[in-house]
């Protein structure tokens, strides 16, 4: 009996090792007002991925030394510094050495794109942006989470002046604030978004690194009341000089000049536009399994 039990144990252990070696690790980056391990949000997403892909390693990014600090840094820590921290985390995680897939939620979507552009090692294979604001936002209609004090602070600072050096350095949401009425000021003073969108100086490595992706999938929430405009989730934005008419990605300079390689990704079948007919980050497990896990993570 003991020999049989030992044999069964070895078979199970071997199966787990083989299964794990065949799966690609997954990196998650949460959105504003959330944290790496909230059991009602990122924790449940991590569990869902692990159930659907047995043996997969999931690294849910924590920026800081605690869940509270992680949540606060989503509002108050310079995004460029956050990206640097994450690049070091990923580089030091031996389980990611051979590469990984990534899923970013809301602002985590454009932050992971910055990781792909700036930190090609370890390699990122697939990037799924779930409601990421890739052309920025021009509005702060409501705030997720329960921290009303932080939300009010964000509004006050944006009203104070999104492009002042103090606000740019200390308020995350200001770093992807895109004022279509003041495009020149945005380009000159945005310390994060204007850089990763190649609107300041064209950095050839940003394009080269993004083109290393196997797939870039962009999810837009068709009933989004959080992101203004929601088309930013597909790289669309307001026509410069006003804040009513939307310019789709294919009419933007970003596309026409192909500063990020989005045209090439599209031409090679690697750029995907997905949608959910719901409000911001409101999706079912079934939708996530069908559109994200089965298509890009397995």
C-alpha positions as CSV (number, residue, x, y, z in Angstrom):
1,X,0.0,0.0,0.0
2,X,2.8,2.4,0.9
3,X,4.5,1.8,-2.4
4,X,1.2,2.5,-4.3
5,X,0.7,5.7,-2.4
6,X,4.2,6.8,-3.1
7,X,3.7,6.0,-6.8
8,X,0.5,8.0,-6.9
9,X,2.2,10.9,-5.2
10,X,5.1,10.9,-7.7
11,X,2.7,10.8,-10.6
12,X,0.7,13.7,-9.3
13,X,3.9,15.6,-8.6
14,X,5.2,15.0,-12.1
15,X,1.9,16.1,-13.6
16,X,2.0,19.3,-11.6
17,X,5.6,20.0,-12.8
18,X,4.8,19.3,-16.4
19,X,1.6,21.3,-16.3
20,X,3.3,24.3,-14.7
21,X,6.1,24.1,-17.3
22,X,3.6,24.4,-20.1
23,X,1.7,27.4,-18.7
24,X,2.8,31.0,-19.2
25,X,2.8,33.1,-16.0
26,X,0.3,36.0,-15.8
27,X,1.0,39.5,-14.3
28,X,-1.9,41.6,-13.2
29,X,-2.0,45.4,-12.5
30,X,-5.0,46.8,-10.7
31,X,-6.8,50.1,-11.3
32,X,-7.4,53.2,-9.3
33,X,-8.8,52.7,-5.8
34,X,-8.0,49.0,-5.9
35,X,-5.1,46.9,-4.6
36,X,-3.3,43.8,-5.6
37,X,-5.2,41.4,-3.4
38,X,-8.7,42.6,-2.7
39,X,-10.7,39.4,-2.5
40,X,-13.7,41.1,-4.2
41,X,-11.7,42.3,-7.2
42,X,-8.1,41.3,-8.1
43,X,-8.1,38.4,-5.6
44,X,-11.1,36.9,-7.4
45,X,-9.6,37.5,-10.8
46,X,-6.4,35.8,-9.7
47,X,-8.4,32.8,-8.4
48,X,-10.4,32.6,-11.6
49,X,-7.3,32.5,-13.8
50,X,-5.8,29.8,-11.5
51,X,-8.9,27.7,-11.8
52,X,-9.1,28.0,-15.5
53,X,-5.4,27.4,-16.1
54,X,-4.2,24.7,-13.6
55,X,-0.6,25.2,-12.4
56,X,-0.3,28.8,-13.7
57,X,1.7,31.3,-11.8
58,X,-0.1,34.6,-11.3
59,X,1.8,37.7,-10.0
60,X,-0.6,40.4,-8.9
61,X,1.4,43.6,-8.6
62,X,1.7,45.3,-5.3
63,X,3.2,48.8,-5.3
64,X,4.3,49.3,-1.7
65,X,4.7,47.2,1.4
66,X,1.0,46.7,2.2
67,X,-2.4,46.6,0.6
68,X,-3.2,50.1,2.0
69,X,0.0,51.6,0.7
70,X,-0.6,49.9,-2.7
71,X,-4.0,51.5,-2.9
72,X,-2.7,54.9,-1.9
73,X,0.1,54.7,-4.4
74,X,-2.5,54.3,-7.1
75,X,-3.4,57.9,-6.4
76,X,-0.2,59.5,-5.2
77,X,3.0,57.8,-6.5
78,X,4.6,59.2,-9.6
79,X,3.7,56.8,-12.4
80,X,7.2,56.7,-13.8
81,X,8.4,55.7,-10.4
82,X,5.7,53.0,-10.3
83,X,6.8,51.6,-13.6
84,X,10.4,51.5,-12.5
85,X,9.4,49.6,-9.3
86,X,7.4,47.1,-11.4
87,X,10.2,46.6,-13.9
88,X,12.5,45.7,-11.0
89,X,9.9,43.4,-9.5
90,X,9.4,41.5,-12.7
91,X,13.1,41.3,-13.4
92,X,13.8,39.8,-10.0
93,X,11.0,37.3,-10.2
94,X,12.7,34.1,-11.4
95,X,9.3,32.6,-12.3
96,X,8.9,35.2,-15.0
97,X,12.3,34.8,-16.5
98,X,11.1,33.0,-19.7
99,X,8.3,35.5,-20.3
100,X,4.7,36.3,-19.2
101,X,1.3,37.5,-20.2
102,X,-0.2,40.6,-18.7
103,X,-3.6,42.0,-17.9
104,X,-4.1,45.6,-16.8
105,X,-7.3,46.9,-15.4
106,X,-8.3,50.6,-16.0
107,X,-5.2,52.7,-15.4
108,X,-3.2,49.5,-14.9
109,X,-3.7,49.0,-18.7
110,X,-1.6,52.0,-19.8
111,X,0.9,51.4,-17.0
112,X,1.6,47.9,-18.2
113,X,1.9,49.3,-21.8
114,X,4.7,51.5,-20.4
115,X,6.3,48.4,-18.9
116,X,6.2,46.7,-22.3
117,X,7.7,49.8,-24.0
118,X,10.4,50.5,-21.4
119,X,11.3,47.1,-20.0
120,X,11.5,44.3,-22.6
121,X,13.1,41.9,-20.2
122,X,11.6,39.6,-19.1
123,X,9.6,39.5,-22.3
124,X,5.9,40.3,-22.3
125,X,4.0,38.1,-24.7
126,X,0.3,39.2,-24.6
127,X,-1.0,42.5,-23.2
128,X,-4.7,42.7,-22.4
129,X,-5.8,46.2,-21.4
130,X,-9.2,46.1,-19.7
131,X,-10.6,49.6,-19.8
132,X,-7.2,51.3,-19.9
133,X,-7.1,55.0,-20.9
134,X,-4.5,55.0,-23.6
135,X,-5.2,58.5,-24.8
136,X,-5.8,59.7,-21.3
137,X,-9.0,61.2,-19.8
138,X,-10.7,64.6,-19.7
139,X,-12.9,64.3,-16.8
140,X,-13.2,62.7,-13.3
141,X,-16.9,61.8,-13.0
142,X,-16.7,59.4,-10.1
143,X,-14.2,57.5,-8.1
144,X,-14.0,53.8,-7.3
145,X,-13.5,52.5,-3.8
146,X,-14.5,53.8,-0.4
147,X,-11.8,56.4,0.1
148,X,-13.8,59.6,-0.4
149,X,-11.1,61.8,1.1
150,X,-8.6,60.7,-1.6
151,X,-11.2,61.1,-4.4
152,X,-12.0,64.6,-3.3
153,X,-8.2,65.4,-3.1
154,X,-7.8,64.2,-6.7
155,X,-10.6,66.5,-7.9
156,X,-9.2,69.5,-6.0
157,X,-5.7,68.9,-7.4
158,X,-7.0,68.5,-11.0
159,X,-9.0,71.7,-10.6
160,X,-6.0,73.4,-9.1
161,X,-4.0,72.7,-12.3
162,X,-3.3,69.3,-13.8
163,X,-0.2,70.5,-15.6
164,X,1.5,72.3,-12.7
165,X,4.8,70.5,-11.9
166,X,3.7,69.7,-8.3
167,X,0.5,68.1,-9.4
168,X,2.2,66.2,-12.2
169,X,4.8,64.8,-9.8
170,X,2.4,63.8,-7.1
171,X,-1.0,62.9,-8.6
172,X,-1.3,59.8,-10.7
173,X,-4.5,60.8,-12.5
174,X,-2.9,64.1,-13.6
175,X,-0.2,62.2,-15.4
176,X,-2.7,60.9,-17.9
177,X,-4.9,64.0,-17.9
178,X,-5.3,65.0,-21.6
179,X,-6.9,68.4,-22.2
180,X,-8.1,68.6,-25.8
181,X,-8.5,72.4,-25.4
182,X,-4.8,72.8,-24.6
183,X,-3.0,70.2,-26.6
184,X,0.3,72.1,-26.7
185,X,0.4,72.4,-22.9
186,X,-0.5,68.8,-22.5
187,X,2.4,67.7,-24.7
188,X,4.8,70.0,-23.0
189,X,3.9,69.2,-19.4
190,X,2.5,65.7,-19.3
191,X,5.3,63.7,-17.7
192,X,3.9,60.2,-18.4
193,X,1.2,59.8,-21.1
194,X,2.7,62.2,-23.6
195,X,6.0,60.3,-23.3
196,X,4.7,56.8,-23.7
197,X,2.5,58.0,-26.6
198,X,5.6,59.4,-28.4
199,X,4.2,63.0,-28.4
200,X,7.3,64.6,-26.9
201,X,10.3,62.9,-28.5
202,X,10.1,59.8,-30.6
203,X,11.9,57.0,-28.8
204,X,12.5,54.2,-31.4
205,X,12.8,51.6,-28.6
206,X,9.3,52.2,-27.5
207,X,8.0,51.1,-30.9
208,X,10.4,48.3,-31.2
209,X,9.5,46.9,-27.8
210,X,5.8,47.2,-28.3
211,X,6.1,45.3,-31.6
212,X,7.6,42.4,-29.7
213,X,4.1,41.6,-28.3
214,X,2.4,38.6,-29.7
215,X,-1.0,40.3,-29.1
216,X,-2.3,43.7,-27.8
217,X,-5.9,43.4,-26.9
218,X,-7.9,46.6,-26.0
219,X,-11.2,46.3,-24.1
220,X,-13.7,49.2,-24.2
221,X,-16.8,49.3,-22.0
222,X,-19.6,50.5,-24.1
223,X,-21.6,51.9,-21.2
224,X,-18.6,53.4,-19.4
225,X,-19.5,56.2,-17.0
226,X,-16.0,56.4,-15.4
227,X,-13.7,57.1,-18.4
228,X,-14.2,60.3,-20.3
229,X,-14.1,59.7,-23.2
230,X,-14.6,55.9,-23.2
231,X,-13.0,55.7,-26.7
232,X,-9.7,56.3,-25.1
233,X,-9.8,52.6,-24.2
234,X,-9.3,52.0,-27.9
235,X,-6.8,54.8,-28.4
236,X,-9.5,57.2,-29.6
237,X,-9.9,60.7,-28.2
238,X,-11.6,64.1,-28.7
239,X,-10.8,66.1,-31.8
240,X,-8.2,68.7,-30.7
241,X,-9.7,72.1,-29.8
242,X,-13.1,70.8,-28.4
243,X,-14.5,68.1,-26.2
244,X,-17.5,66.7,-28.1
245,X,-16.5,65.1,-31.3
246,X,-14.5,61.9,-31.0
247,X,-11.6,61.0,-33.3
248,X,-11.1,57.3,-33.7
249,X,-7.6,55.8,-33.5
250,X,-7.3,55.5,-37.3
251,X,-7.6,59.3,-37.7
252,X,-5.0,60.2,-35.0
253,X,-1.4,61.1,-35.6
254,X,-0.5,58.2,-33.3
255,X,-1.9,55.9,-36.0
256,X,-1.1,57.8,-39.2
257,X,2.5,58.3,-38.2
258,X,2.6,54.8,-36.5
259,X,4.6,56.1,-33.7
260,X,3.9,53.0,-31.5
261,X,3.6,50.4,-34.3
262,X,-0.1,50.0,-33.8
263,X,-0.6,49.9,-37.6
264,X,1.9,47.1,-37.9
265,X,0.4,45.2,-35.0
266,X,-3.0,45.5,-36.8
267,X,-1.7,44.5,-40.2
268,X,-0.1,41.4,-38.7
269,X,-3.3,40.4,-36.9
270,X,-2.0,41.2,-33.4
271,X,-4.1,44.2,-32.5
272,X,-7.5,43.3,-31.1
273,X,-10.5,45.5,-30.2
274,X,-12.8,43.9,-27.7
275,X,-15.9,45.3,-26.0
276,X,-18.2,44.7,-23.1
277,X,-21.7,46.2,-23.2
278,X,-21.5,47.3,-19.6
279,X,-20.1,50.0,-17.2
280,X,-16.4,50.4,-16.3
281,X,-14.9,47.1,-15.2
282,X,-18.3,45.5,-14.9
283,X,-17.9,42.1,-16.5
284,X,-18.9,38.5,-15.7
285,X,-16.7,35.6,-15.1
286,X,-18.0,34.0,-18.3
287,X,-17.1,37.1,-20.3
288,X,-13.6,37.2,-18.9
289,X,-13.1,33.5,-19.5
290,X,-14.3,33.7,-23.1
291,X,-12.6,36.9,-24.1
292,X,-9.4,37.0,-22.1
293,X,-8.4,33.7,-20.5
294,X,-9.3,31.4,-23.4
295,X,-8.1,33.7,-26.2
296,X,-4.9,35.2,-24.7
297,X,-3.8,33.4,-21.5
298,X,-4.1,29.7,-22.2
